[in-house]
Amino acid sequence: MSKMASLFRPAKLDLGGFKNIRVIRDHNKRIAIEQTEPERQALRYIIRNTSLPARARAQAQLQLSQMHPYTRPTQVKNRCVDSGTARSVFRTFRINRFQFRMQALAGELPGVKKASW
């Protein structure tokens, strides 16, 4: 259990670059998913393989359901790296529309300028 806890809560947090606890949590989820993805794929393969005995498939299904929630890819949500909000986030810039507007008007986003026609 201590190995699993250390996977999701590092002993020392690197807070450089993170402005919000939601962004830190999202970062930890992405790392955990990346590390456990091969194991999850193997378990899903065992579950779907009908040539294996039913007992082995049931055990794999139980193991998959008992894995930590942070290892599920559906737990990851696109969040703004500045404010931590999860609504109206531009994927290419990883910021929400309000932050995009403010940074674009300030000239902080390279290649972005106000359109006028």
C-alpha positions as CSV (number, residue, x, y, z in Angstrom):
1,M,0.0,0.0,0.0
2,S,2.9,2.4,0.7
3,K,4.1,1.9,-2.8
4,M,0.7,3.0,-4.2
5,A,0.5,6.0,-1.9
6,S,4.0,7.1,-2.9
7,L,2.9,6.9,-6.5
8,F,0.2,9.5,-6.1
9,R,1.6,11.7,-3.3
10,P,5.3,12.3,-3.7
11,A,7.3,13.0,-0.6
12,K,8.5,16.4,-2.0
13,L,6.3,18.4,-4.4
14,D,7.9,20.4,-7.1
15,L,5.8,23.5,-7.0
16,G,7.7,25.4,-9.6
17,G,5.5,26.3,-12.5
18,F,2.3,25.2,-10.8
19,K,-0.1,27.9,-9.5
20,N,-3.0,25.9,-8.2
21,I,-3.6,22.7,-6.2
22,R,-6.0,21.5,-9.0
23,V,-3.2,21.8,-11.5
24,I,-0.8,19.9,-9.2
25,R,-3.4,17.1,-8.8
26,D,-4.0,17.0,-12.5
27,H,-0.3,16.7,-13.1
28,N,0.0,13.8,-10.6
29,K,-2.9,12.0,-12.3
30,R,-1.3,12.3,-15.7
31,I,2.0,10.8,-14.3
32,A,0.1,8.0,-12.6
33,I,-1.8,7.1,-15.7
34,E,1.4,7.1,-17.8
35,Q,3.1,4.8,-15.3
36,T,0.2,2.3,-14.9
37,E,-1.0,2.2,-18.5
38,P,0.8,-1.0,-19.5
39,E,-0.6,-2.9,-16.5
40,R,-4.1,-1.6,-17.3
41,Q,-3.8,-2.7,-21.0
42,A,-2.7,-6.2,-19.9
43,L,-5.6,-6.6,-17.6
44,R,-8.0,-5.3,-20.2
45,Y,-6.6,-7.8,-22.7
46,I,-7.1,-10.7,-20.2
47,I,-10.6,-9.6,-19.5
48,R,-11.6,-9.5,-23.2
49,N,-9.8,-12.8,-24.2
50,T,-12.6,-15.4,-24.3
51,S,-10.2,-18.3,-24.7
52,L,-8.9,-17.9,-21.1
53,P,-10.7,-19.5,-18.2
54,A,-13.5,-17.5,-16.6
55,R,-11.7,-17.5,-13.2
56,A,-8.6,-15.8,-14.6
57,R,-10.8,-13.2,-16.4
58,A,-12.7,-12.5,-13.2
59,Q,-9.5,-12.1,-11.2
60,A,-8.2,-9.6,-13.8
61,Q,-11.5,-7.7,-13.7
62,L,-11.3,-7.5,-9.9
63,Q,-7.7,-6.3,-10.1
64,L,-8.6,-3.6,-12.6
65,S,-11.6,-2.4,-10.5
66,Q,-9.4,-2.2,-7.4
67,M,-6.7,0.0,-9.0
68,H,-6.5,3.5,-7.7
69,P,-8.9,6.0,-9.4
70,Y,-5.9,8.2,-10.4
71,T,-4.9,5.5,-12.8
72,R,-8.0,5.8,-14.9
73,P,-7.6,7.9,-18.1
74,T,-11.1,9.3,-17.6
75,Q,-10.0,11.1,-14.5
76,V,-7.8,13.5,-16.5
77,K,-9.5,16.7,-17.4
78,N,-8.0,19.5,-19.4
79,R,-7.3,22.4,-17.0
80,C,-6.0,25.9,-17.4
81,V,-2.4,26.0,-16.2
82,D,-2.8,29.5,-15.0
83,S,-6.1,29.5,-13.1
84,G,-6.9,25.8,-12.7
85,T,-10.4,26.0,-14.2
86,A,-11.6,23.2,-16.3
87,R,-14.1,25.1,-18.5
88,S,-13.4,26.5,-22.0
89,V,-9.8,25.4,-22.2
90,F,-7.9,25.8,-25.5
91,R,-5.9,22.6,-26.0
92,T,-3.1,24.1,-28.0
93,F,-2.3,26.7,-25.3
94,R,-3.7,24.9,-22.2
95,I,-5.3,28.0,-20.9
96,N,-9.0,29.1,-20.7
97,R,-10.5,31.6,-23.0
98,F,-10.4,34.5,-20.5
99,Q,-6.6,33.9,-19.8
100,F,-6.1,33.5,-23.5
101,R,-7.7,36.9,-24.2
102,M,-5.7,38.7,-21.5
103,Q,-2.4,37.2,-22.5
104,A,-3.1,37.8,-26.2
105,L,-3.9,41.5,-25.6
106,A,-0.8,41.8,-23.5
107,G,1.3,40.3,-26.3
108,E,2.5,37.3,-24.3
109,L,1.3,34.6,-26.8
110,P,3.7,34.3,-29.7
111,G,2.0,34.3,-33.1
112,V,-1.4,35.5,-31.8
113,K,-2.7,38.9,-32.7
114,K,-6.1,40.6,-32.6
115,A,-8.0,40.1,-35.8
116,S,-9.5,43.1,-37.5
117,W,-11.4,43.2,-40.8
